[in-house]
Every structure is written in C-alpha cells, then in structure tokens.
Amino acid sequence: MSNTVVGMAVGAALAWAALVFEFWGFLLMAVFLAVGALIGRAADGKLDLRGVRDALTGRRSSS
C-alpha cells in the first residue's frame, strides 16, 4: 500500500469525524482527503514541494 493511499485513509478517518457537523463537515472531508493525498504523495517522493511553493508564489521554473 502506497503512502498516498495511507494518507487518503487518514484524511478520510479525520473527515468522518467532521461529518458530524453537516454540510461544513462534508467540505472539511474534501479538504482532509486532499491534504492527506498531498502528504502521501510528498512522502512517496512523487510531489516536489519546492515546485508547488514556487508555483504558488509566482516564481518561474528554470526548465
């Protein structure tokens, strides 16, 4: 099982607890799943966090 799947499972478990709070819990579930997937991909080495940071701050890549 990859770290991405584990991260999504952790996010889903956290989101399940948030579902008690109706619609906002559903939105929190989506956020938790996305964060869990991102953490898992970063742990697998499939996501370049510096590249993501540079894209969010508007810096251009050298390639």
C-alpha positions in Angstrom: 0.0 0.0 0.0 1.5 3.3 -1.0 1.8 6.3 1.2 -0.7 8.2 -1.0 -3.4 5.6 -0.1 -2.4 5.6 3.6 -2.6 9.4 3.6 -6.0 9.4 2.0 -7.2 6.8 4.5 -6.0 9.0 7.4 -7.7 12.0 5.8 -10.9 10.0 5.4 -10.8 8.9 9.0 -10.4 12.5 10.2 -13.1 13.7 7.8 -15.6 11.0 9.0 -15.4 12.7 12.4 -16.0 16.1 10.8 -19.1 14.8 9.0 -21.0 15.0 12.3 -21.1 18.8 11.6 -23.4 18.5 8.5 -22.5 20.4 5.2 -19.4 22.0 6.6 -18.2 18.6 7.7 -18.6 17.5 4.1 -16.4 20.3 2.9 -13.9 19.5 5.6 -13.9 15.9 4.4 -12.8 17.1 0.9 -10.1 19.3 2.4 -8.8 16.5 4.7 -8.7 14.0 1.8 -6.8 16.4 -0.4 -4.3 17.2 2.4 -3.9 13.5 3.1 -3.3 12.7 -0.5 -0.7 15.6 -0.8 1.1 14.4 2.3 1.2 10.9 1.0 2.5 11.9 -2.4 5.2 14.0 -0.8 6.2 11.1 1.4 6.4 8.9 -1.8 8.6 11.4 -3.4 6.2 12.0 -6.2 5.5 15.6 -5.3 8.0 18.4 -5.4 7.0 20.7 -2.6 9.5 23.4 -3.6 7.9 23.4 -7.1 4.5 23.7 -5.5 5.7 26.6 -3.3 7.3 28.3 -6.3 4.1 28.0 -8.4 2.0 29.4 -5.5 4.4 32.4 -5.1 4.5 33.1 -8.8 8.1 32.1 -9.4 9.0 30.6 -12.7 10.8 27.3 -13.1 14.2 27.1 -14.7 13.1 24.5 -17.3 
